[in-house]
Amino acid sequence: MVYIMKKEAGGNRFGVVTSKKVGKAVKRNRVKRQIRAIIEHSRNEIPGNNDFIVIARHHIYGVNSQELEKDFLKIMKKAKL
């Protein structure tokens, strides 16, 4: 799930949140690292000045990075970014 808020200037900012339902701290941190890597890889493809909050749901653990990246880019395309 991604929340997007447009802002006047300053470039894009990203925040990553994982619930305790994802798992213990090790699993949550791994998911956050995967999402941050996808964001860093895709940062140049996302234009505009927006704030993004990426919320990882409980079923995300165990999904490979390629699927996560595909889903992230699909969400960005759906949001017309």
C-alpha positions in Angstrom: 0.0 0.0 0.0 1.3 3.4 -0.9 0.1 6.8 0.2 1.1 9.8 -1.9 0.9 13.5 -1.0 1.9 16.1 -3.5 4.0 19.1 -2.3 5.3 22.3 -3.9 9.1 21.6 -4.1 12.0 19.7 -2.6 11.9 16.4 -4.6 10.5 13.1 -3.6 10.7 11.7 -0.1 10.0 8.1 0.9 9.0 6.5 4.2 8.7 2.8 4.7 6.5 1.3 7.4 6.2 -2.4 8.4 3.6 -3.7 10.9 4.4 -6.2 13.6 2.1 -8.5 11.7 5.0 -8.9 9.1 7.0 -10.7 11.7 9.7 -10.1 14.3 12.3 -7.3 13.9 14.6 -9.3 11.7 11.8 -10.0 9.1 10.5 -6.4 9.3 14.0 -5.0 8.7 14.6 -7.3 5.8 11.4 -6.2 4.1 12.3 -2.6 4.7 15.7 -3.1 3.2 14.2 -4.8 0.1 11.7 -1.9 -0.4 14.3 0.8 0.1 16.5 -1.0 -2.5 13.6 -1.0 -5.0 13.0 2.7 -4.3 16.6 3.6 -4.7 16.8 1.6 -8.0 13.6 3.3 -9.3 14.1 6.8 -7.9 15.1 8.4 -11.2 12.0 7.0 -12.9 9.6 8.8 -10.5 9.2 12.5 -11.4 7.7 15.2 -9.3 7.7 16.5 -5.8 5.8 14.0 -3.6 5.9 12.4 -0.2 5.4 8.6 -0.3 4.6 6.4 2.6 5.0 2.7 1.7 3.2 0.3 4.1 4.2 -3.3 4.0 1.4 -5.7 4.8 1.7 -9.0 6.5 1.8 -11.2 3.4 4.8 -9.4 1.9 7.5 -11.5 3.7 8.9 -14.2 1.4 8.0 -12.4 -1.9 11.1 -12.1 -4.1 12.6 -8.7 -5.0 11.6 -9.0 -8.7 7.9 -9.3 -7.8 8.2 -6.5 -5.3 9.8 -4.2 -7.9 7.2 -5.1 -10.5 4.3 -4.4 -8.0 5.9 -1.1 -6.9 6.3 0.1 -10.5 2.7 -1.0 -11.3 1.5 1.1 -8.3 3.5 4.1 -9.5 2.1 3.7 -13.0 -1.4 3.4 -11.6 -0.9 6.6 -9.6 0.2 8.3 -12.9 3.7 9.1 -11.8 
